[in-house]
């Protein structure tokens, strides 16, 4: 399947497809995908929805996650991931890129680019990763206005409100904010940077009627849990926001270290995606078959002895 063939494209809006998955039994497992290639690899491994992290977008551009990127920067990533995979995509909307009208513009731009869902957080600029210190928060009323504006701007998009209040206002403050945001029009709540299983469970206990999203980021404040453990706690969604980028970046760094040390890439060949694997992932031959003027590609043959020697 390629995005070039109209009849192969999803006929149901992305937001409706995301909502249908959310309403199914079990927990939605939503891995991060930082580009179109990662999106295709996640799809080929059976995932039905994807997540696009603001931190992953920023880092891909060589920038810190401090609210620097723009709506159009984000739309570039949204378009390639939605186009490549065809899967419903949940996007990190940071603080909404401004105030009420900016939030509405973000929702329209993201939805037009192909996003299925967006989450907005209650920090103010300059914002920080939710697992860092000294985050500055908007008032609950200001954030509720943004949520209501996002709900008014969307056609089908799922709106998720994130609260970063647990670290500064405690669980009571975070739950009070979450309830206000839900009443303002959010479809689900994302309590960020909870620090224990008890906190995760207590949030569910206090908001049993609300779909909740858990963040399973690495190297953060939250303990490590599996999707099934989050499901047992009562969460409806779990994201692994930056995992694909972390793994890719580590592999790239190892590659550059190897070239600097040895003057070549041969030692890295067993850890590389082959040309055949790449072409299979990006549906190279499906695209090639659409144009009879393209001569069918024949890959160079690499024998097993050559692989072992490498």
C-alpha positions in Angstrom: 0.0 0.0 0.0 1.2 3.5 -0.8 -0.3 6.8 0.0 -0.4 7.6 -3.8 -3.4 5.2 -4.4 -6.6 6.9 -3.3 -8.6 3.8 -2.8 -6.0 2.4 -0.4 -6.3 5.4 1.9 -8.4 5.3 5.1 -11.9 6.5 4.4 -12.7 7.3 8.1 -11.2 10.5 9.6 -8.2 9.9 11.7 -9.9 11.3 14.9 -12.7 8.9 14.5 -10.3 6.0 14.1 -8.4 7.0 17.2 -11.6 7.3 19.2 -12.7 3.8 18.0 -9.5 2.3 19.3 -9.8 4.1 22.6 -13.3 2.7 23.0 -12.2 -0.9 22.5 -11.5 -3.1 25.5 -7.9 -3.1 26.7 -5.2 -0.5 26.7 -4.0 1.4 23.6 -0.3 0.9 23.2 1.0 4.0 21.4 4.8 4.0 20.7 6.5 7.2 19.7 7.6 7.5 16.0 9.9 10.4 15.2 9.8 10.2 11.5 8.1 8.3 8.6 10.5 5.4 8.7 9.9 4.8 12.4 6.2 5.0 11.8 6.4 2.2 9.1 8.5 0.0 11.4 6.0 0.4 14.2 3.1 -0.4 11.9 4.9 -3.5 10.6 5.2 -4.7 14.2 1.5 -4.5 14.7 0.8 -1.2 16.4 -2.4 0.5 15.5 -1.7 4.1 16.6 1.4 6.3 17.0 2.6 9.1 19.1 4.7 12.2 18.0 6.6 13.8 20.9 7.5 17.4 21.0 10.9 16.4 22.6 11.5 14.0 19.7 10.7 16.7 17.1 12.9 19.2 18.8 15.8 16.8 19.2 15.5 15.7 15.6 16.1 19.3 14.7 19.0 19.5 17.0 17.1 21.7 19.5 16.1 21.3 23.2 12.5 20.8 24.2 11.9 24.3 25.4 9.0 25.4 23.3 11.2 26.6 20.4 9.6 24.7 17.5 6.6 26.2 15.6 3.3 24.8 14.5 4.6 24.5 10.9 7.7 22.6 12.2 5.3 20.1 13.9 3.1 19.8 10.8 6.1 18.7 8.8 6.5 15.7 11.1 2.8 15.1 11.3 2.4 14.9 7.5 5.2 12.5 6.9 4.2 10.1 9.7 0.5 10.1 8.9 1.2 9.8 5.2 3.7 7.0 5.6 1.8 4.8 8.0 -1.9 5.7 7.6 -2.2 5.2 11.3 -4.1 7.5 13.7 -1.5 9.8 15.3 -1.5 11.4 18.7 0.6 14.6 18.7 2.2 16.5 21.5 0.8 20.1 21.3 3.0 21.5 24.1 1.3 24.5 25.6 -0.8 25.1 22.5 1.7 27.5 21.0 0.2 30.5 22.7 -3.2 31.5 24.0 -6.7 30.7 23.0 -6.7 31.7 19.3 -3.2 30.1 18.9 -4.6 26.9 20.4 -7.4 26.9 17.9 -5.0 27.5 15.0 -2.8 24.7 16.2 -5.8 22.3 16.3 -6.9 23.2 12.8 -3.3 23.0 11.4 -2.6 19.7 13.1 -5.9 18.1 12.0 -5.5 19.3 8.5 -2.0 17.8 8.4 -3.4 14.4 9.4 -3.3 14.2 13.2 -5.9 12.2 15.0 -5.4 13.5 18.5 -3.5 16.2 20.4 -2.6 16.8 24.0 -2.1 20.2 25.5 -0.3 20.8 28.8 -0.9 23.4 31.5 2.7 24.8 31.6 3.5 28.3 30.5 6.4 29.3 28.2 9.3 28.6 28.3 8.0 25.1 28.9 10.1 22.1 30.0 10.0 18.4 29.7 7.4 17.1 32.2 10.0 15.1 34.1 12.3 18.1 34.8 12.2 20.5 37.7 10.8 24.0 38.3 7.9 23.8 35.8 5.8 27.0 35.7 2.1 26.4 35.4 -0.8 28.4 34.0 -3.8 28.9 36.2 -6.4 26.2 36.1 -8.9 28.6 34.5 -6.5 29.7 31.8 -5.8 26.1 30.9 -9.5 25.2 30.9 -10.1 28.1 28.4 -7.5 26.5 26.1 -9.1 23.1 26.4 -12.5 24.5 25.6 -11.0 26.4 22.6 -9.4 23.2 21.3 -12.6 21.3 21.5 -14.4 24.1 19.6 -11.8 24.1 16.9 -11.7 20.4 16.1 -13.7 18.5 13.7 -13.0 14.9 14.8 -9.7 15.3 16.7 -9.5 13.8 20.2 -8.4 16.4 22.8 -6.3 15.2 25.7 -5.5 17.6 28.5 -2.1 17.1 30.3 -1.5 18.4 33.8 2.0 18.8 35.2 0.7 19.9 38.6 1.5 16.7 40.6 5.1 17.8 41.3 4.2 21.3 42.6 0.6 21.0 43.8 0.4 17.4 44.8 -2.1 14.8 43.7 -5.0 16.9 45.1 -4.1 19.8 42.9 -3.5 17.7 39.8 -6.8 15.9 40.2 -8.7 19.1 40.7 -7.1 20.6 37.6 -7.8 17.4 35.6 -11.5 17.4 36.6 -11.8 21.1 35.5 -10.1 20.3 32.2 -12.4 17.3 31.6 -15.4 19.4 32.3 -14.1 22.1 29.8 -14.2 19.6 27.0 -11.2 17.3 27.1 -11.8 13.7 26.0 -9.1 12.3 28.2 -6.5 13.3 30.8 -2.8 12.9 30.9 -1.3 13.1 34.4 2.4 13.8 33.8 5.4 12.7 35.9 3.6 10.6 38.6 6.3 9.1 40.8 4.9 5.9 42.2 2.5 3.1 41.5 0.4 4.4 44.4 0.1 7.7 42.6 -0.9 6.2 39.3 -3.5 4.0 41.0 -4.9 6.9 43.2 -5.4 9.1 40.1 -7.5 6.4 38.6 -9.5 5.9 41.8 -10.3 9.6 41.9 -11.2 9.9 38.2 -12.8 6.5 37.5 -15.1 7.9 34.8 -12.3 9.5 32.7 -10.0 7.9 30.1 -6.4 8.3 31.4 -3.1 8.3 29.5 0.2 7.1 31.1 3.6 8.2 30.0 6.3 5.5 30.1 9.3 7.6 29.2 12.8 6.4 30.0 15.1 8.1 32.4 12.3 10.1 34.0 10.6 10.4 37.3 8.1 7.6 36.8 8.9 4.0 37.6 9.0 1.5 34.7 5.7 -0.4 34.1 4.5 -2.5 31.2 1.4 -1.9 29.2 -0.4 -4.7 31.0 0.5 -3.2 34.4 -0.9 0.1 33.4 -4.0 -1.6 32.1 -4.3 -3.3 35.5 -4.1 0.1 37.2 -7.0 1.3 35.1 -5.2 3.4 32.3 -6.7 3.4 28.8 -3.6 4.6 26.9 0.2 4.3 27.3 2.8 6.1 25.3 6.6 5.5 24.9 7.3 9.0 23.6 11.0 9.3 22.8 12.1 5.6 22.8 12.5 5.3 19.0 14.6 8.4 18.9 16.8 7.4 21.8 17.5 4.0 20.2 18.2 5.5 16.8 20.4 8.2 18.2 22.4 5.7 20.2 22.9 3.5 17.2 24.0 6.6 15.1 26.5 7.6 17.8 28.0 4.1 17.8 28.3 4.3 14.0 30.2 7.6 14.0 32.4 6.3 16.8 33.2 3.3 14.7 34.0 5.3 11.6 36.3 7.7 13.6 38.1 4.7 15.2 38.4 2.3 12.3 38.0 4.5 9.2 35.1 2.4 7.9 31.7 1.0 8.6 32.4 -2.8 8.2 32.3 -3.5 12.0 28.7 -2.0 12.1 27.2 -4.0 9.2 25.6 -6.7 11.4 23.8 -3.9 13.2 22.6 -2.1 10.1 19.3 -2.3 8.3 20.1 -3.9 4.9 19.1 -2.3 1.6 16.6 -5.1 1.2 15.1 -4.4 4.6 14.9 -0.7 3.9 13.2 -1.2 0.6 10.7 -3.6 2.2 9.9 -1.1 4.9 9.3 1.9 2.7 7.3 -0.2 0.2 9.9 0.6 -2.6 8.5 -2.0 -5.0 4.9 -0.9 -4.5 5.9 2.6 -5.6 8.0 1.3 -8.4 5.1 -0.8 -9.8 3.0 2.3 -10.2 5.2 3.7 -13.0 5.7 1.3 -15.9 8.5 3.6 -17.1 10.7 2.5 -14.1 12.9 -0.5 -14.7 12.4 -3.1 -12.0 15.2 -2.9 -9.4 17.4 -5.9 -8.8 19.4 -5.7 -5.6 23.1 -6.5 -5.4 23.5 -10.0 -4.0 25.4 -10.3 -0.7 26.2 -13.9 0.3 26.3 -15.2 3.8 30.1 -15.5 3.7 30.3 -11.8 2.9 28.0 -11.0 5.9 30.1 -13.2 8.2 33.3 -11.5 7.0 31.8 -8.1 7.7 
